[in-house]
Amino acid sequence: MSTVIWLIVSIAFLIGHTLETVWVYRDARKFKGQKYAVEAAIFVFLFPVVGLIFLMAEAESTARKSRPETTAEGILLEST
C-alpha cells in the first residue's frame, strides 16, 4: 500500500513540476523573449531534479552506513 501512495505522490509531483515549467516558459516568453524563456524553463525544470538526485544520493549513503557490514556471501563481519 505504501508503494502505491509513493507512486501517486511521485506522479503528482511530476505533473505539477511540468505544469510549473510550462507556466514559467510562457510567462518569460511573453515578457522577456524566446531566448530567455528557454533558459528560464530549463533552469526551473532542472534545479529541483538535480536537488532530488543529491537528496537521494545522501539518503542512500546514510542507509549504507547504518547497515551492518557483510561479506559477498552475506556473512556478518565482527564489529570492532
C-alpha positions as CSV (number, residue, x, y, z in Angstrom):
1,M,0.0,0.0,0.0
2,S,2.8,2.4,0.8
3,T,4.3,1.9,-2.6
4,V,1.1,2.9,-4.3
5,I,0.9,6.1,-2.2
6,W,4.5,7.0,-3.1
7,L,3.8,6.3,-6.8
8,I,0.8,8.6,-6.7
9,V,2.8,11.3,-4.9
10,S,5.6,11.0,-7.5
11,I,3.2,11.2,-10.4
12,A,1.5,14.3,-8.9
13,F,4.9,15.9,-8.3
14,L,6.0,15.3,-11.9
15,I,2.7,16.6,-13.4
16,G,2.9,19.7,-11.1
17,H,6.5,20.3,-11.9
18,T,5.9,20.0,-15.7
19,L,3.0,22.5,-15.4
20,E,5.2,24.9,-13.5
21,T,7.9,24.7,-16.1
22,V,5.3,25.4,-18.9
23,W,3.9,28.4,-16.9
24,V,7.4,29.9,-16.4
25,Y,8.2,29.4,-20.1
26,R,5.0,31.1,-21.3
27,D,5.4,34.0,-18.8
28,A,9.1,34.5,-19.6
29,R,8.5,34.4,-23.4
30,K,5.7,37.0,-23.1
31,F,7.8,39.5,-21.0
32,K,11.5,38.7,-21.8
33,G,11.6,37.0,-25.2
34,Q,12.3,33.5,-26.6
35,K,15.9,33.0,-25.6
36,Y,15.4,34.0,-22.0
37,A,12.2,31.8,-21.9
38,V,14.1,28.7,-22.9
39,E,16.9,29.3,-20.4
40,A,14.4,30.0,-17.6
41,A,12.4,26.9,-18.4
42,I,15.5,24.7,-18.4
43,F,16.6,26.2,-15.1
44,V,13.2,25.8,-13.4
45,F,12.9,22.2,-14.6
46,L,16.5,21.0,-13.8
47,F,17.0,22.8,-10.5
48,P,14.6,20.6,-8.4
49,V,15.6,17.5,-10.3
50,V,19.3,17.9,-9.5
51,G,18.4,18.7,-5.9
52,L,16.4,15.5,-5.7
53,I,19.3,13.5,-7.1
54,F,21.6,14.9,-4.4
55,L,19.0,14.1,-1.7
56,M,18.5,10.5,-2.9
57,A,22.3,10.0,-3.0
58,E,22.6,11.3,0.5
59,A,19.8,9.0,1.7
60,E,21.4,6.0,0.1
61,S,24.7,6.8,1.6
62,T,23.2,7.1,5.1
63,A,21.3,3.8,4.6
64,R,24.6,2.1,3.6
65,K,26.4,3.5,6.7
66,S,23.6,2.2,9.0
67,R,23.7,-1.3,7.6
68,P,25.9,-3.9,9.2
69,E,28.9,-4.9,7.2
70,T,28.8,-8.3,5.4
71,T,30.9,-10.2,3.0
72,A,29.9,-11.0,-0.5
73,E,28.4,-14.3,0.7
74,G,26.3,-12.5,3.3
75,I,28.3,-13.4,6.3
76,L,28.2,-10.8,9.0
77,L,31.6,-9.4,9.9
78,E,32.5,-8.7,13.5
79,S,32.5,-5.1,14.5
80,T,35.5,-3.9,16.4
